[in-house]
Amino acid sequence: MERCALLSVSDKTGIADFARKLVQLNFRIISTGGTQKALEEAGIPVTPAEAVTQYPECFSGRVKTMHPAITGGILFRRGDSEHEAEAKKLGIEPIDLVVVNLYPFEKTAADPGKSRDELIEQIDIGGPTLLRSAAKNHAHVTVICDNADYDRVLRELEKNGDTSPELRAELATKVFLRTAAYDLAITQTLSGGENTGVLLTDKTALRYGENPHQWGAFYSLYGCQPGWTVLQEEKKMSYLNILDADGAWNLTCEFDEPTAACIKHANPSGVASHADIAEAFQRSYDADRLSAFGVIISLNRECPAAVIQKIIDQKIFVEIIIAPSYAPEAVELLRKKPKIRVIEDHCPPREEEQVRFRSMLGGMLVQNLDARIVRKEDLTVATETKPTKEQIEDMLFAWKVVKHAKSNAIIFAKDRVSVGIGCGQTSRVDSTIIAARRAGERAKGAVMASDAFFPFPDSVEEAAKHGIAAIIQPGGSIRDVEVIAKANELKIPMVLTGIRGFRH
């Protein structure tokens, strides 16, 4: 029995091969415009849509397939006696397979060289209509909006003579996601960003939310599949596990050099950089062993067996370890510790165009990623005493760490190791006191980083009591003169970044 497929695609990748195999499977091909031409040039027999509708394309191709002979052939219910009779009366033949991908509106919108008129012409009307019609009638019609699905559909057609209801339902869902995303892109572009939206997909149920009496789930942002892979997960992750893992990973990805971080409750307990990633891990753990209990460990280099052996030998309670890859020997050792969740991820480019979302008060806060890098040449020395080269290196290290601690945040660091961290306090001097207490004697000769300006000189005075040798801070307080004067009095070099590093 001959079946019918409607093919009308903007992206013609693979369409000729797909259509050729459909013909071999006894499909008649209906097509339009550029797709029709491409298929005919490939020697594939095609029925023009005009021959089906008995109506020409019109208005510069804006109207091609919006006709009852097409949409009716897609939408009528097979097996419904009333629909079957009406289709026969009207001379409407069934269309069993619809393949459409939409005009490239998003690509056009991203090109500043395109005019408003060119942009408007990339708003597809017939395409979404065909896709939504076929998706609505997926009980009988197979719909494809992504050429990556060609092979899946062909395999089922070749094996079973038809696609399965499960595949048709999956492809229909994919269509509604695609058309929703398409409409969101149009809405955002035409409104100049005043209106936008977020599509969430691929739900994964979590063990629980922030607390065991709350449910939690992880979704992917539509079109942005997460790069991370769970390699080992005896116990399902919770909401907080993922939140902490994300914080740990973002922190270590801030560094070009081999760096390890220990994270607890979304804040770093220890961070260290070293040429040997195993040594970096040990130093990050030693920075605050008391806090690193039930810890998230992040490495921005391949995890060697030495790191896992250190975890085993020191009986460290680890919730998650995340790294770009794992040495085979490390994987073998991790199998002996099945309660440690193991995640593989790769540091993405840190670009200011990346967007972050937080829901609250019945709405959504949206901002771009804080991808600003502070380098030596960006620093302004504010004091009479100048920092040494080594102090500058430590201050730049500390600045990267302080960006990833909750404000108000203070970091003490020495030799590219955090020796004291105070964060999440309502008073900056309290954060300084906490950092000093955690550092103890290690504060002597260390540098201090503050994520925001000092409103008073008190934090500088507190730091001096514990032997802090240099300070990095944004500057910008109305009392900068007093703060800098205090640093001069205490002969502590102070540099200004000119940029704040708040994280709430």
N, C-alpha and C positions, 0 to 999 in steps of 0.2 A: 504494500500500500504506500503510495506516494504521500509524503508529508511536506509541510511548507515551512521555510525559515525566512524571516525578514532580517536582512543585514544592512545596517546603516551606521557607519563608524567614522569618527573623526581621526582616531589613532588607528591606522591601518596595519599595524604590526601584526603579522601572522594571519591576517584575515583571508588571504588567498589560499593558503594551505588548509585553513579550517574549512572554508567553503568547498574546496575540492573534495575533502573527505566527507562532507555532508552530502554532496552529489553522489558519491560512491555508496552512501547509505540510503539512497533513494529520496533525497530531499530536493524539492524545487526551491530555488533561491529567488526571493524578491529583493530588489535593492533600489537605491536612489543615488543621484548625483555622483560625487567623487568615488564612492564605494562601488557603484555600478560600473563606472569606467575602469577602476582598478581590477575588478573581477573579469570584466570582458577582455582587458589586455592580457590577463593571465590565462585566457582561453576557457573560462568557466561560464557555462550557460546561465544567463540571468533574465528574469522577468522584470521589466521596469515597473516601478510602483504605479506609473501612469496607466499601464495596461490593466492594472487591477482596479484602480479608482475610476478609470475613464475620464480623468480630469488632469490637465497639465499642471506641472509645478508653476507657481506664480509668485509674484511680489519678490523677485530676486532670490527665489528659493526659500523664502520664509515659510511658505506653505507647500508641503510635499506629501506628508503622510497623514495629516489630520483629516481623515475621511472615514465614514462608517465601514467602507469595504476593508479598511485596514484595522482600525480600532475595534470594529465589530468582530472581525476575524480573530482578534486576540482575546476579546473579553467574553464572548458568549460561552455559557456553561455547557460543556460536553455532557451528554447523558441526560440533560434536562429537556424533556419533550417539547415544552413550549419554546425554549431557546433554539432547539434544533429545527423546529418547524419554521420559526421566524427567519433563521439564517437561510434556510432553503428557499423560502418565499422571496427574500431580498437578494438572493444570489451571492451570499457571503460565504466564502470558503474559509475553513479554519487555518489559522497560523499557529504553528506548534512550538516554534522556537524564535525568540527575538534577541538579536545581538545589537546593542547600541552602546557606544560610549559618547559622552557629551562633548559639545564644543569646548575648547580649552579656555574657559573664562578665567580661571585662576592664573594660568600662564600669561594671558593677555593683560590681566590687571597688574601683574608683577613687572610688566615692561613699561618703563616711564616714557618710552618713545611712541607708545600707542595712543591714538586720539580717543576722545570720548565716543565718537561715532563707531570706531573700530571695536571699542569695548562693548558697546550696546549690541553690536551684531554677533558677539560671541555669547549672548544669553540664549541658550538653547530652549526652544519651546516644544517642538515635536519630539525631540529625544526623551525628555522627562515624561511626556505623555505616553509614549510607547513603552518605556521602562515601567512606569507605574501601572499601566494597564496589564502588562504581562505579569508583573509581580503580584497584582491583586488576584489574577487568575492562575496563580502558580499551582493550583491543584491539577491543572491541565497543561499549562504552558511553561516551558523552560526559558528563563531570562538570563542574559549575560551582559554585565556592564563593564567587565574587566577582562582583558585578553589573557590574563594569567589563568583564567578558568576554562579556556578552550579545551585543553587536554583532558581535564576532569570530565567534562561533558562528553567528549568523544569516547573516552574509555567506557562510560556507562552505556552509551548508545551502541557501541560495538559489542559489548558483552551481553547486554540485556535487551537491546532493541529499543530501549527508552531510558530516560533518566528516572531515578528513584524519587519518591515524594520527599524524602529527607533532603536530597540535594536541591530539589526545586525550592523547598522552603528556605534553605540556607541562602541560595542565590537571590531569592526574593527579598530576604532581610538585608542582604548586601546592597541591593538596589535602593531600598528605602533609606539606608544610611548614606549612600552616595548622593541621592537627590536632595536629602536634607542638608548635607554638607555643601552641595552646590548652591542651594538657595541661601545658606548662611554666608557663603563667600560673596554672592551678589548683594545681599543685604548690607554686609559690612562695607563693601566697596562703594556702593551707590550712596550710602549714608555718611561716607567719609570717616568711618570708624565709630560713629555715634551709636550704632546698633551692631551687635555681634552675638555670637553664641558659641557654646562648647558642646561637642558630641562625644559621649563616652560609650565605649564598646568593650567587648571581651571581658565581661565581668568574671572576677575570681573571688569566691567567698573566702574570707579570712577567719582565723580561729575565733577572734572577737575584735571589738573596737578598742578604744582607749582603755576600757575596763571590761571585765568579763561579762557584765550584765548588758553590754552594748554589742550589737552586731556590727560587722565591718566588711567592706568589700574593696577590691582594687579594680579599677577600670583603666583601659588604655584610652588616651586621647585619639579620636578618629584620625587616621592618616599618620599617626606618630607611634608606631609600634615600639614598646620598650626594648632597649638593647640588652636588658639583663636576662640571664638564664639561671634558673635554680638547678644546681647540679646535685644537691643533697638536701633532703627535707623530710626527716623522719616525723617531725612535728610541724604541722601547718603554721605558717607565719601569722602573726597578728598585725593589727593596724600600726601599733607602735614599732614593731620590728621593721616594717617597711619605712616608716618615717625616719627611724634612726639610721637605717642603712642608706637612705637617700642623703641624709646629712653627712654621714661619714664619707660617702663616695664623692659628693660635691667638694668636700674639704680637700681630700687627697688629689682630686683632679685639678685643683688650683695650682699644683706644683709641677714644674717640669722635671725636677730632680727626684730620685727615688724617695718616697715619703710614706710613712705609716701613721695611722691615727686610730686611737681608741675613743669610742663614742659611748656616752651613757646619757639617756634621757635627752637626746637631740643636741647635747653639748659635748665638746671634746674634753676628755679627761687627760689626754696626752697626745702630742704630735711630735714627730721627729723626722728629719731628713738626714740621709746618710747614703754613701755610695753603695753600701751593702744593705739591701732591703730587709734582711733578717736582723741586722743590727739596728736599723731604723725602727723596726717593730719592737725590739727589746727596750730601746730607749723611750719609745712612746708609752709602753706599759709601765716602765719604771718611774715615769713622771708622776703617776698617781695610782699606785697599786690598789689603794683602798677603794677608790671610785670605780676602778676597772673590774667590777664584779657583775657578771651577767652582761658582758661588754660586746659591742659591735666592733670588729676589727676591719679596717680598710687599708689596702695596699694599692699603690698605683703602678706596681710592677708585678710580674709573674710571681705567684706565691711559691717559694721553694720549700722543700721538705724541712729545712732548718727551722722555719717559722712554726710549722705544725709540731715539730719535736719540742720546741720551746714551750708551746702551749701545753703539751702533754707532761713534760718534765716539771713544769711549775704549777700544774693542776689549775690552770686558769679556766674559770667558768666563762665560756664564750657562747653567745647566742647566735651570732652570724659572723662569717668572714666573707669579704667581698674583694675581688681582685680581677684584673683583666684576663688572667689565665692561671693555670695550676700545673706545676711540674708533675709528671707521672708518679714520682715518689711521694709527693705531697698528697695526691689523690688516694694512694694506698694507705697512708697514715690516717687520713680523714675518715676512711671507711671504718676505722677502729673507734671513731668518735661520732657515731651516727646522729647524736643529738645536736651537733653543730650544723646549722644550715649553711650551705655553701652556695654563693652566688658568683657568677661570672658576668662581668660587664666591661665595657670599653669607654674610656673617657671621651665624651663628644666634644666637638669644638665649642669653646665657651664664647658665644657671640651675644652681643647686647640685644639682638633682634629676638632672641628666645623669650617666650612669654611665660609668666607664672601666674597661677590663679589661686585665690583663696575665697571661699564662700563665707558670707556672714551678713547679718541684719537683713536677710531676705534678698540679698544681692551678691555681687561678686566683685572682689578687689582684683585688679589686673595690673601687673607691672612687668617691665622687661627685666631680664636677668642682670644682676650686678656682676658684670664681667670685666669691670675696670681693673686693670693691672697697674699697680704703683711701682715704678722703677726708681733707681737711684737718681736719675736726672729729674724726676718729678718732685724730689724732696727740697724743701726750703729749710736751711739751717737758721733757727730763730735766736740762738744763744751765742754768747761770746765764745764759749768753749765748743770746739768742733768735734764731731764724732769720729772715731777711727774707722778704717775700712771694715774691720771685723764687726764693729758695733753696727754699722750700716747693714751688713749682711744679716745680722741677727734681727735688726729692726724690720727689715723687709720680710723675713721669715715670720716674725711675730705678727706683722700686719695681715699676712695671708690667713693666719690662724684666727685672729680676732674677728675677722669678717664672718666667721662661721660659728661664733659663740653668741649666745643670746645677750642682747643689750640689757643693762649696761655691762660692757665686757672689758676686762683687763687681762692682758697676757704678759707674763714674765717669761723670757726665753734667753737661753745661752747656748752657744755652739749648735744652733739650729735644732734645739730641743725646747719644748715648752716645759718650764720648771714649776710654773704656778699659774692657775687659771681661776679667775673670779668672774662670774657672769650671772645674768638674770636677776640682778639686784635693782632696787629702786633708787639706790644712791651709788654714785661712782666711787666714792671713797670706801664704801662697804665692799665693793668688788675688789678694790685695791687691797683691803685688809685680808679678804679671803684668799686672794692670789698669794699674798705674802705668807700667810699661815701655811698654805700648801707647799710653798717653795722652801720655807725654812732657811737653812744656811745656803741653799743653792741660789737664793736671791742676790747674794753678794756678787757684783760684777755682771749681773744679768741686765738685759734691756727690758723696757716696759712699753707695751702697745695699748692704746686706748681707742675704742671704736668711734668715739665722738669727743668733742672738745671738753676740756676741764672747765666746769663753771666756776670753780674756785681753786686756789693753790693747794687745798688740803691734800689732794691725792698725790701731788708732787712731794709734799712734805712727808707723807706716809711712806712713799716709795724710797725716799732718801734714808729713812730710818733703817731700812732693810738692805741698803747697799746697792740699790739700782744705779746703773752706770750711765744709761742713756734712755731717752724717751722719744717715742714716735706717736703723734696724735694729729687729728685733722686741722686743729686751729679753728678760729671763727667765733670764739666766745667774746662777749663784750668785756670780759676781764682777761683777755689774752695778755695784755701788758703786765698785769699782776702775776699771772702764771709764769710768763717768761722771765720776769724779774726774779721770781722765787727760784727758778731753775738756774739763773745766773748766780744768785746768791749761794746756792748749794753746789755750784760748779758742775751741774749735770747738763750735758749737751742735749738739746731738744730739736727735733726736726718736725716739720709740718707737711702733711700730705695734700691738704687742700680739698680732701674728699672724705666724706663720712662713711662708716662701715656698719651702720645699724642692721641688726637682724632681730625681728620680733617673733 
